[in-house]
């Protein structure tokens, strides 16, 4: 029996095209069974084989576009406390590094998370997932990294796992004990703790899929980052790298060297760096909201695309980049990084899924793909970035079931 039929959509964005970034079908329908797309195509053809009246649920999408559920491949969505004061401080001229040196930034979030219970952390994350889902996100990566000690990092991962079990959005957990150097600690000494205590404990806990590190000037050097990622990999966690966000120190080439799933930020990456990523099949994940919030130059997405890199984008949702919306990230990608709407959609779906090592059909609406999609109040996917500041998502379907709208 067909579980869900959506029909009469003005347009369905089914996934990457042969000659274009996105292939679309007009006056289209989708049929779903057992959580997967079983048919997609013109409405008259699909509804003939899968009558909406015979389905467990159906939706008339007249005048609406349908897009694959957004995949957000880089967030720090599990946190406690409030850093709105830092937004104003940055407007007054304080830099990210100065705020961190004064005990703010990541270190302020660390203090708040250490004081929070696991139940409080779960509740906070569930609230953020609700908002992300309402904006069309159906899969999201969530990092630890506001603990900076073994006990709190494990509590963060446990909270992430519980939220994943309770919420329709699929949550991909990442261990990031090497997010910052705790106050009063030597960086090398702290790396010893991450490698010898935190990573083995996280591996035994069995929740984290990836291991990430903030490879950045004044945080963790390339050599320190290499050690963390190698130990993480030895314990079954795939490498990811925060690279070249504030300065160019070599994190992008480290990601290529280690065969990381992704290298993220890349505001200061060079053409040579990008060539290395392409050669090593590492996904560049760009975070235009971070550049927007910092008032910084955007990453060179146009140049990366021209070099053949499969660019992904993410919100980087965190207390310093407080946006849940992949639609807004697409707007910034278009305006700030000169991507086309089709490139931005692909970067938010299939390329973003690749940055999380998900199946090749994740982020598409082709047959046998997960039936994760959003119905938007507009006739084309192009309206998602075009109508910036407006959430056009009316209905979200996850694994063939309505979960929003």
C-alpha positions as CSV (number, residue, x, y, z in Angstrom):
1,X,0.0,0.0,0.0
2,X,1.2,3.5,-0.8
3,X,1.7,5.4,2.5
4,X,1.8,9.0,1.1
5,X,1.1,10.7,-2.2
6,X,1.9,14.3,-2.9
7,X,0.4,15.6,-6.2
8,X,-0.1,18.6,-8.5
9,X,3.1,20.3,-7.3
10,X,4.1,23.2,-9.5
11,X,7.7,21.8,-9.3
12,X,9.6,19.1,-7.7
13,X,13.4,19.4,-7.4
14,X,14.4,15.8,-7.6
15,X,18.2,16.1,-7.3
16,X,21.4,16.7,-9.3
17,X,20.8,17.0,-13.1
18,X,23.0,15.8,-15.9
19,X,23.7,19.3,-17.3
20,X,22.4,21.4,-14.5
21,X,23.0,21.4,-10.7
22,X,19.3,20.5,-10.1
23,X,16.8,18.6,-12.2
24,X,13.2,19.6,-11.8
25,X,9.8,18.2,-12.8
26,X,6.8,20.4,-13.3
27,X,3.2,19.5,-12.5
28,X,4.7,16.6,-10.5
29,X,3.8,14.0,-7.9
30,X,5.7,11.8,-5.4
31,X,4.5,8.4,-4.1
32,X,6.0,7.0,-0.8
33,X,6.0,3.6,0.8
34,X,8.0,2.3,3.8
35,X,9.7,5.6,4.2
36,X,11.1,5.8,0.7
37,X,10.2,7.4,-2.6
38,X,8.7,4.7,-4.8
39,X,7.8,6.9,-7.7
40,X,8.3,10.5,-8.8
41,X,7.2,12.2,-12.1
42,X,4.3,13.9,-13.8
43,X,1.1,14.0,-11.7
44,X,-1.1,12.2,-14.2
45,X,1.4,9.3,-14.5
46,X,2.1,8.9,-10.7
47,X,-1.5,9.3,-9.6
48,X,-2.7,6.7,-12.2
49,X,-0.5,4.1,-10.6
50,X,-0.7,5.5,-7.0
51,X,-4.2,7.1,-6.5
52,X,-4.1,9.6,-3.7
53,X,-7.5,8.4,-2.4
54,X,-6.0,5.0,-1.8
55,X,-3.0,6.2,0.2
56,X,-2.8,6.5,3.9
57,X,-2.2,10.2,3.5
58,X,-2.1,12.6,0.6
59,X,-1.4,16.2,-0.1
60,X,-2.5,18.5,-2.9
61,X,0.6,20.7,-3.5
62,X,-1.0,22.9,-6.2
63,X,1.1,26.1,-6.7
64,X,3.9,24.8,-4.4
65,X,7.4,23.6,-5.0
66,X,8.8,20.6,-3.3
67,X,12.5,20.3,-2.4
68,X,14.5,17.5,-0.6
69,X,14.7,17.9,3.1
70,X,17.7,20.1,3.8
71,X,20.8,18.5,5.3
72,X,22.7,20.8,7.7
73,X,26.3,19.3,7.9
74,X,27.9,21.6,10.4
75,X,26.3,22.9,13.7
76,X,27.1,23.4,17.3
77,X,23.4,23.3,18.2
78,X,23.8,21.8,21.7
79,X,24.7,24.5,24.1
80,X,23.4,26.5,27.1
81,X,23.5,30.1,28.1
82,X,23.3,33.3,26.2
83,X,26.0,35.2,24.2
84,X,24.0,38.0,22.7
85,X,26.3,40.5,24.5
86,X,29.1,39.3,22.2
87,X,27.0,40.3,19.2
88,X,27.1,43.8,20.4
89,X,30.7,43.6,21.3
90,X,31.6,42.6,17.8
91,X,29.6,45.5,16.4
92,X,31.8,47.8,18.6
93,X,34.9,46.4,17.1
94,X,36.0,43.5,19.3
95,X,37.4,40.5,17.3
96,X,36.6,36.9,17.8
97,X,40.0,36.3,19.2
98,X,39.8,39.2,21.7
99,X,36.4,38.0,23.0
100,X,37.9,34.5,23.5
101,X,41.0,35.9,25.2
102,X,38.7,37.7,27.7
103,X,37.1,34.4,28.6
104,X,34.1,34.8,26.3
105,X,33.2,33.0,23.1
106,X,33.5,29.2,23.3
107,X,34.8,29.4,26.9
108,X,31.6,31.2,28.0
109,X,29.5,28.5,26.5
110,X,31.7,25.9,28.2
111,X,30.9,27.3,31.6
112,X,27.2,27.3,30.9
113,X,27.2,23.7,29.6
114,X,29.2,22.4,32.5
115,X,26.6,23.9,34.8
116,X,23.7,22.4,32.8
117,X,22.1,19.0,33.5
118,X,21.8,16.4,30.7
119,X,18.0,16.9,30.8
120,X,18.5,20.6,30.3
121,X,20.8,20.0,27.4
122,X,18.3,17.6,25.8
123,X,15.5,20.1,26.2
124,X,17.6,22.9,24.6
125,X,18.5,20.8,21.6
126,X,15.0,19.6,21.1
127,X,13.8,23.2,20.9
128,X,16.4,24.0,18.3
129,X,15.6,20.9,16.3
130,X,11.9,22.0,16.3
131,X,12.9,25.3,14.7
132,X,15.3,23.7,12.2
133,X,12.5,21.3,11.2
134,X,10.1,24.2,10.7
135,X,12.6,25.6,8.2
136,X,12.9,22.4,6.2
137,X,15.9,20.7,7.7
138,X,15.5,16.9,8.1
139,X,19.1,15.9,8.9
140,X,21.6,17.8,11.0
141,X,25.1,17.3,12.4
142,X,25.6,18.3,16.0
143,X,29.0,18.7,17.6
144,X,30.1,18.4,21.2
145,X,32.9,20.8,22.2
146,X,31.4,23.0,24.9
147,X,32.6,20.6,27.6
148,X,36.4,20.5,27.2
149,X,36.6,17.7,29.8
150,X,35.7,14.1,29.6
151,X,32.7,14.1,31.8
152,X,31.0,17.0,30.0
153,X,31.9,16.0,26.5
154,X,30.3,12.6,27.2
155,X,27.2,14.3,28.7
156,X,26.9,16.4,25.5
157,X,27.1,13.3,23.3
158,X,24.6,11.5,25.5
159,X,22.2,14.4,25.2
160,X,22.6,14.4,21.5
161,X,21.8,10.7,21.3
162,X,18.7,11.2,23.4
163,X,17.5,14.1,21.2
164,X,18.0,12.0,18.1
165,X,15.8,9.2,19.5
166,X,13.1,11.7,20.5
167,X,12.9,14.0,17.4
168,X,12.0,13.4,13.7
169,X,15.1,15.2,12.5
170,X,18.0,12.8,12.1
171,X,20.9,13.9,14.3
172,X,24.5,13.0,13.3
173,X,26.8,13.3,16.4
174,X,30.3,14.6,16.2
175,X,32.9,14.5,19.0
176,X,34.8,17.8,19.2
177,X,36.7,17.9,22.5
178,X,39.4,19.8,20.6
179,X,37.2,22.9,20.2
180,X,39.3,25.2,22.3
181,X,42.0,25.1,24.9
182,X,40.5,25.4,28.4
183,X,41.4,28.4,30.5
184,X,44.6,27.9,32.4
185,X,45.7,24.9,30.3
186,X,48.6,24.3,28.0
187,X,47.6,23.3,24.5
188,X,49.9,20.3,24.3
189,X,48.8,19.1,27.7
190,X,45.2,19.4,26.8
191,X,45.7,17.6,23.5
192,X,47.2,14.8,25.6
193,X,43.9,14.6,27.6
194,X,41.8,14.7,24.4
195,X,43.8,11.8,22.9
196,X,44.4,9.7,25.9
197,X,41.2,10.2,27.9
198,X,38.4,11.9,25.9
199,X,38.6,10.0,22.6
200,X,38.8,6.5,24.1
201,X,35.9,7.4,26.4
202,X,33.8,8.7,23.6
203,X,34.6,5.7,21.5
204,X,33.5,3.4,24.3
205,X,30.3,5.4,24.7
206,X,29.6,4.6,21.0
207,X,27.5,7.7,20.0
208,X,29.9,9.9,18.0
209,X,30.3,9.2,14.3
210,X,32.9,11.9,13.6
211,X,35.9,13.5,15.3
212,X,36.5,17.2,14.6
213,X,39.1,19.7,15.6
214,X,39.5,23.5,15.5
215,X,42.7,23.7,13.5
216,X,43.3,27.5,13.8
217,X,45.9,30.1,14.7
218,X,46.0,30.4,18.5
219,X,43.9,27.3,19.0
220,X,45.3,23.9,17.7
221,X,48.2,23.7,15.4
222,X,48.3,21.5,12.3
223,X,50.5,18.9,14.2
224,X,48.2,18.9,17.2
225,X,45.2,18.6,15.0
226,X,46.8,15.7,13.1
227,X,47.4,13.9,16.3
228,X,43.8,14.3,17.5
229,X,42.3,13.2,14.2
230,X,44.5,10.2,13.9
231,X,43.7,9.0,17.4
232,X,40.0,9.6,16.6
233,X,40.2,7.6,13.5
234,X,42.0,4.8,15.3
235,X,39.0,4.7,17.7
236,X,36.5,4.5,14.8
237,X,35.6,8.2,14.4
238,X,35.9,9.7,10.9
239,X,37.9,12.9,10.7
240,X,36.5,16.4,10.0
241,X,38.4,19.6,10.2
242,X,37.6,23.2,11.1
243,X,40.1,24.8,8.7
244,X,41.3,28.3,7.6
245,X,38.5,30.2,9.3
246,X,40.5,33.1,10.8
247,X,43.9,32.6,9.2
248,X,45.7,30.2,6.8
249,X,47.7,27.7,8.7
250,X,47.3,24.5,6.7
251,X,44.2,22.8,8.0
252,X,42.7,22.3,4.5
253,X,45.7,20.2,3.3
254,X,45.6,18.3,6.6
255,X,42.0,17.3,5.8
256,X,43.1,16.2,2.4
257,X,46.1,14.3,3.8
258,X,43.9,12.4,6.3
259,X,41.1,11.8,3.9
260,X,38.6,13.6,6.1
261,X,35.0,13.6,5.1
262,X,34.9,17.3,5.1
263,X,37.0,20.5,5.6
264,X,34.8,23.3,7.0
265,X,34.9,27.1,6.9
266,X,37.8,27.7,4.4
267,X,37.6,31.4,4.3
268,X,41.3,31.6,3.7
269,X,41.9,28.5,1.6
270,X,43.9,28.8,-1.6
271,X,43.4,27.3,-5.0
272,X,46.1,24.8,-4.2
273,X,44.2,23.8,-1.0
274,X,41.0,23.3,-3.0
275,X,42.8,21.2,-5.6
276,X,44.0,19.0,-2.7
277,X,40.5,18.6,-1.5
278,X,39.2,17.6,-4.9
279,X,42.0,15.1,-5.4
280,X,41.3,13.5,-2.0
281,X,37.5,13.5,-2.4
282,X,37.0,15.8,0.7
283,X,33.8,17.9,0.7
284,X,34.4,21.6,1.3
285,X,31.7,22.8,3.7
286,X,31.1,26.6,3.6
287,X,29.4,28.5,6.4
288,X,28.2,31.8,5.0
289,X,26.3,32.7,8.2
290,X,29.6,32.7,10.1
291,X,31.2,35.2,7.7
292,X,27.9,37.3,7.8
293,X,28.0,37.3,11.7
294,X,31.7,38.1,11.9
295,X,31.5,40.8,9.1
296,X,34.2,38.9,7.4
297,X,34.9,38.1,3.7
298,X,33.0,35.1,2.4
299,X,34.7,31.9,1.3
300,X,35.4,31.7,-2.5
301,X,32.6,29.3,-3.4
302,X,32.6,30.4,-7.0
303,X,36.3,29.6,-7.4
304,X,35.8,26.2,-5.6
305,X,32.9,25.3,-7.9
306,X,35.0,26.3,-10.9
307,X,37.7,24.0,-9.7
308,X,35.2,21.1,-9.6
309,X,34.8,21.0,-5.8
310,X,31.4,19.7,-4.6
311,X,30.6,22.6,-2.3
312,X,28.3,22.0,0.6
313,X,26.8,24.7,2.8
314,X,25.7,24.7,6.5
315,X,24.3,27.1,9.0
316,X,27.1,26.7,11.6
317,X,24.2,27.3,14.1
318,X,25.8,28.1,17.5
319,X,25.7,30.9,20.1
320,X,28.0,33.0,17.9
321,X,26.0,32.3,14.7
322,X,22.4,32.2,15.8
323,X,20.6,31.1,12.6
324,X,18.7,27.8,12.3
325,X,17.7,28.4,8.7
326,X,19.2,26.6,5.8
327,X,17.1,28.8,3.6
328,X,19.0,31.8,4.9
329,X,22.3,30.0,4.4
330,X,21.2,29.6,0.8
331,X,20.4,33.3,0.5
332,X,23.9,34.2,1.8
333,X,25.5,31.6,-0.4
334,X,23.9,33.3,-3.5
335,X,24.4,36.9,-2.5
336,X,27.7,36.6,-0.6
337,X,29.4,33.7,-2.4
338,X,28.0,34.1,-6.0
339,X,26.4,30.7,-6.1
340,X,23.2,30.2,-8.2
341,X,20.0,29.1,-6.4
342,X,20.4,25.6,-8.0
343,X,24.0,25.3,-6.7
344,X,22.9,26.5,-3.3
345,X,20.1,23.9,-3.2
346,X,22.5,21.1,-4.2
347,X,25.0,22.3,-1.6
348,X,22.2,22.0,1.0
349,X,21.1,18.5,0.0
350,X,23.2,16.0,-1.9
351,X,26.6,17.7,-1.3
352,X,25.7,18.3,2.4
353,X,24.7,14.6,2.7
354,X,28.1,13.6,1.2
355,X,29.8,15.7,3.9
356,X,28.2,13.4,6.5
357,X,29.0,10.2,4.6
358,X,25.3,9.5,4.0
359,X,23.9,7.4,1.2
360,X,24.2,8.7,-2.4
361,X,20.4,9.1,-2.6
362,X,20.1,11.2,0.6
363,X,19.2,14.7,-0.4
364,X,17.3,13.6,-3.5
365,X,13.8,12.7,-4.3
366,X,14.6,9.9,-6.7
367,X,13.2,6.4,-6.4
368,X,14.5,4.6,-3.3
369,X,15.6,7.9,-1.7
370,X,14.5,8.6,1.8
371,X,11.1,10.3,1.6
372,X,12.3,13.5,3.3
373,X,11.0,16.7,1.7
374,X,9.7,20.2,2.3
375,X,6.8,21.8,0.6
376,X,7.3,25.5,0.1
377,X,4.8,28.3,-0.5
378,X,6.2,29.3,-3.8
379,X,6.2,27.9,-7.4
380,X,9.9,27.2,-7.6
381,X,12.9,26.3,-5.3
382,X,14.5,29.5,-6.4
383,X,12.2,31.4,-4.1
384,X,13.9,29.8,-1.0
385,X,17.0,32.0,-1.4
386,X,15.2,34.8,-3.2
387,X,12.7,35.5,-0.4
388,X,15.5,35.9,2.2
389,X,14.2,36.5,5.7
390,X,11.0,34.6,5.0
391,X,10.4,31.0,5.9
392,X,8.5,29.6,3.0
393,X,8.2,26.0,4.3
394,X,4.6,25.0,4.8
395,X,4.9,21.2,5.3
396,X,7.7,18.9,6.1
397,X,7.6,15.1,5.5
398,X,10.2,12.8,7.1
399,X,10.4,9.2,6.1
400,X,7.0,9.5,4.5
401,X,5.2,11.0,7.4
402,X,4.1,14.6,8.0
403,X,6.1,16.0,10.9
404,X,5.5,19.7,10.4
405,X,2.5,21.6,8.9
